[in-house]
Amino acid sequence: MLFVPSLASLSELLIDCSESTMGSGDECGRHLERPWGRAGSDYEEHGIIGKGAYGIVYLVTHLASNKQYALKKIIVKITEDGIPQSIIREISALRALHHLDHPNIVKLHDVFHCLNGNDEMCLSVVYERCDWDLYDFLRSIPRDMGDAQCRHIARQIMLGLDFLHSNHVIHRDLKPQNILINRDQSVKIADFGLARYYSMQSSFTTLVVTLWYRSPEVLLQCSYNCGVDIWAAGCIIAELYSRQPLFPAQTEAQQLSVIFQKLGTPSLTDWPANAVIERSNYPSYPGLSFERLAPKLPPDAAKLIKSMLAFKPEARPSSAQVLRSEYMQRAQPLVFTTSHK
């Protein structure tokens, strides 16, 4: 059975496409190209539908087409260093992917900006509108989803992620709040505020993501690659079945402990040499079996997620390998009836 929350059951549709952090001064650019020529007068605002770290999302109607969109307004302080690089990264990633197009990536419709005096800019980014984010969706359905529905959603997440990785983009902030879902169960990955292009040999060293979905290499402040997205996706797929986060913690210091208590503490030989924390700071936890850790997972899902949550990034499967897994191969298209609308 498919579970789709009623629109009336939600006070607002949170489409959180703006929870990224503002770049430091040396990460700023001095120019931002205006890629489209529309203006704010082309849209009618209907109210706030979401808020992020430094952006507010409005429901709007494009007057010429009478279509509804989500419009994110970001107030940017313009300093001597220019515009924060996080803003430029988001627009650059969306513009590049806009031309390629993918059904599981949120579609950019418009970008425009205006100056508020000499030291402030209002940047407006217009996206396709979706009904919920995955966080709200999972907490609005009356009970757990069936296996077929979980597989259907999980496969779309991985198709979108594989598209990003195939185009040399690491999302870096994958979490339920950044995965959008519609009543027809179509899934879109959103929020490229932290997305970053990579070469096949690249490893990056700084990152800000939601705590519960951070990979060990991020928490240990080591270099990272696409494996950070695979780890986050593994956490999210497990959450589809339980509707509860796999590794909830309150602080960064607690996060690694929670991971090790559940998955087992890595050996000294597997511990990164450049980690900011010594292996000796953690007890040697044996870890739990996946049957205890996530009892609602079917065996092929548990096998896949266990591989996606490998401590060493190079031991995790690529997005393409995940899609070829037994679990994903068993995902079937869903048939909707009017009773689910």
Secondary structure, 3 states (H helix, E strand, C coil): CCCCCCHHHCCCCCCCCCCCCCCCHHHCECCCCCCCCCCHHHEEEEEEEEECCCEEEEEEEECCCCEEEEEEEEEEECECCEECHHHHHHHHHHHHHHHHCCCCECCEEEEEEEECCCCEEEEEEEEECCCEEHHHHHHHCCCCCCHHHHHHHHHHHHHHHHHHHHCCEECCCCCHHHEEECCCCCEEECCCCCCEECCCCCCECCCCCCHHHCCHHHHCCCCECCHHHHHHHHHHHHHHHHCCCCCCCCCHHHHHHHHHHHHCCCCCCCCCCCCCCCHHHCCCCCCCCHHHHCCCCCHHHHHHHHHHCCCCHHHCCCHHHHHCCHHHHCCCCCCCCHHHC
